[in-house]
């Protein structure tokens, strides 16, 4: 069972997202918050597996709340709810290390898929957001020729792992796909992030998109 904290300052939106998540038997909504401060407090007390946070909330916004939740080392993954208009927030979220992004106006199933992915250590980008996030990241983070060719320092196995990571797979799923133990995949991911100078799996997924490493 995946325990979820949901935070959104709009009661109607929060109720809608809660209904979507409640339709999945493996997801249990353990707390709901109307702002970032409440989300931090509830995450500290309830220790959810995943915090689903709206970007724009009064007082402490979703990204600041996510940063504080990570600072407290609560073992809670973060899935961000956003819209296409949130360009600056998307860039901040990438820098802060959010595990995934889901569009409020997208397919409701994507919210469930996003929760599942980040709960198991994966990264998730709504399909309609993938190109947007990639364009934003590359526009704000111009790479030198050396950086653009950095994937050449990876082994064939590491490039394969990077591609599967970019497809949103968790370490366990990549392990099953490649017939390797999860610990080995975890080590590969750590090496990939270190060699490419990346902070998190979402940034790694973007690199996989950039270099066309994601399998069909």
PEVEN-V561693 format. One record per residue. N is the residue number from 1. RES is the residue in one small letter. PHI is phi in whole degrees, -180 to 180 (* if undefined). Layout:
((N;RES;PHI) (N;RES;PHI))
//
This chain:
((1;x;*) (2;x;-96) (3;x;-92) (4;x;-122) (5;x;-104) (6;x;-116) (7;x;-130) (8;x;-158) (9;x;-80) (10;x;-97) (11;x;-56) (12;x;-67) (13;x;-64) (14;x;-60) (15;x;-65) (16;x;-66) (17;x;-66) (18;x;-61) (19;x;-65) (20;x;-62) (21;x;-66) (22;x;-67) (23;x;-75) (24;x;-98) (25;x;-60) (26;x;-90) (27;x;-114) (28;x;-123) (29;x;-80) (30;x;-95) (31;x;-164) (32;x;-130) (33;x;-130) (34;x;-104) (35;x;-159) (36;x;-65) (37;x;-62) (38;x;-64) (39;x;-63) (40;x;-62) (41;x;-63) (42;x;-70) (43;x;-64) (44;x;-67) (45;x;-83) (46;x;-90) (47;x;50) (48;x;-71) (49;x;-77) (50;x;-137) (51;x;-108) (52;x;-97) (53;x;-119) (54;x;-67) (55;x;-68) (56;x;-97) (57;x;-137) (58;x;-66) (59;x;72) (60;x;-88) (61;x;-79) (62;x;-62) (63;x;-74) (64;x;-65) (65;x;-65) (66;x;-61) (67;x;-63) (68;x;-70) (69;x;-62) (70;x;-68) (71;x;-61) (72;x;-80) (73;x;53) (74;x;-89) (75;x;69) (76;x;-113) (77;x;-78) (78;x;-125) (79;x;-118) (80;x;-96) (81;x;-94) (82;x;-150) (83;x;-132) (84;x;-63) (85;x;-77) (86;x;-92) (87;x;-56) (88;x;-64) (89;x;-67) (90;x;-63) (91;x;-63) (92;x;-61) (93;x;-63) (94;x;-61) (95;x;-67) (96;x;-80) (97;x;90) (98;x;-60) (99;x;-80) (100;x;-172) (101;x;-132) (102;x;-131) (103;x;-79) (104;x;-63) (105;x;-95) (106;x;-87) (107;x;-64) (108;x;-54) (109;x;-63) (110;x;-63) (111;x;-65) (112;x;-65) (113;x;-62) (114;x;-65) (115;x;-61) (116;x;-60) (117;x;-64) (118;x;-71) (119;x;-65) (120;x;-104) (121;x;88) (122;x;-90) (123;x;-116) (124;x;-141) (125;x;-126) (126;x;-53) (127;x;-51) (128;x;-72) (129;x;-97) (130;x;-55) (131;x;-66) (132;x;-61) (133;x;-64) (134;x;-61) (135;x;-62) (136;x;-62) (137;x;-65) (138;x;-70) (139;x;-69) (140;x;-86) (141;x;-127) (142;x;-61) (143;x;-99) (144;x;-76) (145;x;-54) (146;x;-64) (147;x;-69) (148;x;-65) (149;x;-99) (150;x;-61) (151;x;-64) (152;x;-68) (153;x;-79) (154;x;-84) (155;x;-75) (156;x;-58) (157;x;-64) (158;x;-66) (159;x;-67) (160;x;-64) (161;x;-61) (162;x;-61) (163;x;-64) (164;x;-70) (165;x;-61) (166;x;-64) (167;x;-80) (168;x;92) (169;x;-76) (170;x;-80) (171;x;-59) (172;x;-64) (173;x;-67) (174;x;-64) (175;x;-59) (176;x;-65) (177;x;-64) (178;x;-102) (179;x;59) (180;x;-127) (181;x;-72) (182;x;-60) (183;x;-62) (184;x;-66) (185;x;-65) (186;x;-58) (187;x;-66) (188;x;-61) (189;x;-61) (190;x;-60) (191;x;-65) (192;x;-61) (193;x;-61) (194;x;-66) (195;x;-68) (196;x;-95) (197;x;66) (198;x;-105) (199;x;-94) (200;x;-160) (201;x;-72) (202;x;-67) (203;x;-62) (204;x;-65) (205;x;-62) (206;x;-65) (207;x;-62) (208;x;-62) (209;x;-64) (210;x;-57) (211;x;-103) (212;x;55) (213;x;-97) (214;x;-77) (215;x;-69) (216;x;-69))
//
